[in-house]
Structures are given as C-alpha cells and as structure tokens.
Amino acid sequence: MPNRVLFELRTSRTWGRPRLARELHNFCRSRGWSSPGESNIEKQIYRLETGRVRRPDDFYASLLAEFFQRSPIELFGPSEPTSGAGSTFRIRSHKFVPLYVGAEAVAQLQRRHAVDEADDDWLTCERVHDLDLAGARALCWQFGVIMFHVVEDLEPESIASVAVWRRITYEENMQRAAQVLRDSGLEVLGDPYVLSAYWVDDVPLDGQQHSSALRLLCVPRVLVSRHEQGTPEEKLARASVVEQAFLRDGFDHPDICEFGVRAIATGYASWSGVVYSPLAPEQCLAERELIACELSVQAAWAYTDYIRRVVEAGEDPDVPPEYGWRYLRGIRSRLTTERPQETSQHRAMREAIVQTSGLLRRLDQAIDTLRDCDRR
C-alpha cells in the first residue's frame, strides 16, 4: 500500500526523491546525527512511498517525523493492528436522496408505476418498483416526496477514504437521482441533497481512537474541504494526515449528539449524518429501526424545505389541503412524541436525529406559514 502521506509531503514541496534525500542528509548533519548517506536515504524513501516497507526502523521513523514535524503515527499509521482486529473498517452505508416533486406528481407516478406499501417507515409511504437508481430502492410519500435509498457495503482502510468517497459520490447520487425523475417526466421542485447513516460492524481501533473514529465518521467533512482542489489521491493524502492527528489527539465536535448505551451500542448524530456501532446485537437497536427513523425525518425535511424555499421567494406555498398545516402537525407529533411501548434506546435515537437535523424548527415554521395561508 503506497504511503500517500509521505508522497504528498514531498511533492507539495515540488521535490524529487534525490532532493528530499539531500535535505534529510543535511538535516542529520545539522543535528549531529550519523547519516546513512544520501543514496541509502533515497532508497528508503522509495521503499516507503511505494509501500514496499510499511513502517521503517526507529531511526528513519524519528528522522522523517522530526523533519516533517509530524508524528510517526501520522506518517506511517499505527504500529500494529490491535489484537484480533482486522486492518479495515466494516461499514454499511445508507444514503438517503430525497427530492420534492409535489403531491400531484407523486399521484401520477403511482398511477404509472407498480407500487406497494413499505413497512419500514413511520409515515405512510410506498415503494416504486421500476424506478431504478443503480439498484437503490425508490420510495414515495403522497405529500410530494420521492426518495432513493442507496445501500453500500464498505471496507475502507480509514475514515479519510470514506470522507473522500462520500464527497465524490454525493454529487453523482444527486445528479443521477434528479435525472431518473426527469426521465420519468417529473420536475424536481426542491433542492436535492444526500444524508448518510452508517451502520458500523467493525472498527480496527481501541480506546480513545475507537470513539474518535466514530465521531469523525459522523462529521467526515472536517477531513475534506468543500473547496479543496486536486485528484482523489491528493485529497486522500491530505485527509489522512488530518485523520491521524485527530486519532492521536482525540476528536469531538459541538454538533454531535450522542445516543446509545454503554457496552450495548455507540450512536452519534449530527447535521452531517448518523453513526451507529452495535456492541451487543441482541440488546441494541435493530438496523431497520434506524433506517425507518431516517426515512421519516428526511421525507418530512424535504417537504418543509420546499415550503421554506417558496416562502423565501416571496410567495405562498400551494399544497393540497389534506397535506396542509394539520397534516404537518400530525407529523410533528409522530416524530417528537413518545410511543407507549417505546424503549429508552429508541427514544434517545429519535430525539438525537430530530434535534440535529433541525427538523422541529422547520416543522414549526411550515405549520405557521400554512396556517397563515388558510386565514387569508
């Protein structure tokens, strides 16, 4: 596995390997260290960058760390995987791509396509069987939202690789989803977006690094700048350096809301997404419960966001009376009020997801707006 971090540090200075070897040789002499010689240093740089040597001996590890002002773990990763752990993460990625098209458009879609009621959502929705987005299932809500649910199994070597993959695929997912609807004769009326939930089966880290990795996965955008230029490989190299620094020093974020129960499961929710890592499968939440919550929250979010968009354009929203403010009041109750037999884990998950999504504030604004429209 090539060492992208070391390669990026060298090429960012526009140096070739001979120049870096010369600089390291002179650095040794300035510190009073015995240098192996420029030719030997250059050979070691080649072995490290190409992955022929994953981790150098203590001398080269200290030399490169001192020279680049990076820790050895930033440059070469952990010394050894933890006992019994693999070298990769095992994650199931759930992407939710909701698009608002209007209640009339959904009714037309239901007449043209084969649909049946879905059983994993808190709000009534139907699955559209012949609306395809790379194998993703398509769901529709009668108040005007169509959502693609994309499930992908990942085995990344780092959170940085997930962050880069996420940044690249989000744009592709939104464009393809909108195109699928346009090909079906539907107009997308709201702003498309993607939200992810990660079901994490394995993390090859222990202790503080384990929890820091899950928090990073909850807000992976901190590793990759929205405006960062360069190839995916260059972005990954930079993101890897940032990730190793966070794993070393610990990572937290004010937007992260924790849910879960110690020794049973770890859960985090944020504006960027949701992460859930089961520890006791028989006692923790089921994956379908997490997905059902997100489906409802994102469908309601897309609907209220359309209303916000119309209001900010200086117009009154035009929605069918059956999906007016009373209907949204019912959605707010369904998403924010406890059920008689709801478990404490389920309640914590629901409250964390609704709170970090900002949906409650949007529902209140949409209800007030539609009520005002009714009074006129």
Sequence and secondary structure as in RCSB ss.txt:
>XXXX:A:sequence
MPNRVLFELRTSRTWGRPRLARELHNFCRSRGWSSPGESNIEKQIYRLETGRVRRPDDFYASLLAEFFQRSPIEL
FGPSEPTSGAGSTFRIRSHKFVPLYVGAEAVAQLQRRHAVDEADDDWLTCERVHDLDLAGARALCWQFGVIMFHV
VEDLEPESIASVAVWRRITYEENMQRAAQVLRDSGLEVLGDPYVLSAYWVDDVPLDGQQHSSALRLLCVPRVLVS
RHEQGTPEEKLARASVVEQAFLRDGFDHPDICEFGVRAIATGYASWSGVVYSPLAPEQCLAERELIACELSVQAA
WAYTDYIRRVVEAGEDPDVPPEYGWRYLRGIRSRLTTERPQETSQHRAMREAIVQTSGLLRRLDQAIDTLRDCDR
R
>XXXX:A:secstr
   HHHHHHHHTTT  HHHHHHHHHHHHHHHT     HHHHHHHHHHHHHTSSSS  HHHHHHHHHHHT  HHHH
H  SS  TT  SS EEEEEEEEEEE  HHHHHHHHHHS EEE SS SS  EEEEEEEETTEEEEEETTTEEEEEE
EEEE  SSHHHHHHHHHHHHHHHHHHHHHHHHHTT    S    EEEEEEEE S  HHHHHHHHHHHHSGGGTS 
TT  S HHHHHHHHHHHHHHHHHH    TT EEEEETTTEEEEE SSEEEEEESSTTTS  HHHHHHHHHHHHHH
HHHHHHHHHHHHTT      GGGSHHHHHHHHHHHHS  TT  HHHHHHHHHHHHHHTHHHHHHHHHHHHHHHHH
 
